[in-house]
Amino acid sequence: MQIRISWPAGHLTATLDETPTSKALAGALPLTSTALTWGDEVYFDTTVSPALEADARQVVEPGTVAFWTEGNALALPFGPTPISESEGECRLASPCNVLGRIDGDPRLPATVRSGDPVRVERAEAA
């Protein structure tokens, strides 16, 4: 499944794997929220409250689409966070469910500002 995430300065598409969390998210789309930033990570609240999955990870690659179950939030890390242990490491606040990847440039979320309105919806078929 592909989703589209848009904010005032841009948008991106992401391809999600078939996981329990991505299925729950798909059922809640479209949704709107307010962006928050934490280092080189954008995250925002959703209406979804999934359980932590067995393969949840705290360190992920830039451009990963993750779900922070402790905050019921979608997380888009694209670089170091305040708790990263090395340059370029994407270390999330706690283990997160991995849903998929941003299509194209993993730094696309860099133009999102804290407080920006964010919309998540299914991407139109190409």
GIHU-V209436 format. One record per residue. RES is the residue in one small letter. OMEGA is omega as a letter, one per 20 degrees, with the letter a starting at -180 (* if undefined). Layout:
BEGIN
res:RES omega:OMEGA
res:RES omega:OMEGA
END
This chain:
BEGIN
res:m omega:r
res:q omega:r
res:i omega:r
res:r omega:r
res:i omega:a
res:s omega:r
res:w omega:a
res:p omega:a
res:a omega:a
res:g omega:r
res:h omega:r
res:l omega:r
res:t omega:r
res:a omega:r
res:t omega:a
res:l omega:r
res:d omega:r
res:e omega:r
res:t omega:r
res:p omega:a
res:t omega:r
res:s omega:r
res:k omega:r
res:a omega:r
res:l omega:r
res:a omega:r
res:g omega:a
res:a omega:a
res:l omega:i
res:p omega:r
res:l omega:r
res:t omega:a
res:s omega:r
res:t omega:a
res:a omega:r
res:l omega:r
res:t omega:r
res:w omega:a
res:g omega:r
res:d omega:r
res:e omega:r
res:v omega:r
res:y omega:a
res:f omega:a
res:d omega:r
res:t omega:r
res:t omega:a
res:v omega:r
res:s omega:a
res:p omega:r
res:a omega:r
res:l omega:a
res:e omega:a
res:a omega:a
res:d omega:r
res:a omega:a
res:r omega:r
res:q omega:r
res:v omega:a
res:v omega:r
res:e omega:r
res:p omega:r
res:g omega:r
res:t omega:r
res:v omega:a
res:a omega:r
res:f omega:r
res:w omega:a
res:t omega:a
res:e omega:a
res:g omega:a
res:n omega:a
res:a omega:r
res:l omega:a
res:a omega:a
res:l omega:r
res:p omega:r
res:f omega:r
res:g omega:a
res:p omega:r
res:t omega:a
res:p omega:a
res:i omega:r
res:s omega:a
res:e omega:r
res:s omega:a
res:e omega:r
res:g omega:a
res:e omega:r
res:c omega:r
res:r omega:a
res:l omega:a
res:a omega:r
res:s omega:r
res:p omega:a
res:c omega:r
res:n omega:r
res:v omega:a
res:l omega:a
res:g omega:a
res:r omega:r
res:i omega:r
res:d omega:r
res:g omega:a
res:d omega:a
res:p omega:a
res:r omega:r
res:l omega:a
res:p omega:a
res:a omega:a
res:t omega:r
res:v omega:r
res:r omega:r
res:s omega:a
res:g omega:r
res:d omega:r
res:p omega:a
res:v omega:r
res:r omega:r
res:v omega:a
res:e omega:r
res:r omega:r
res:a omega:r
res:e omega:r
res:a omega:a
res:a omega:*
END
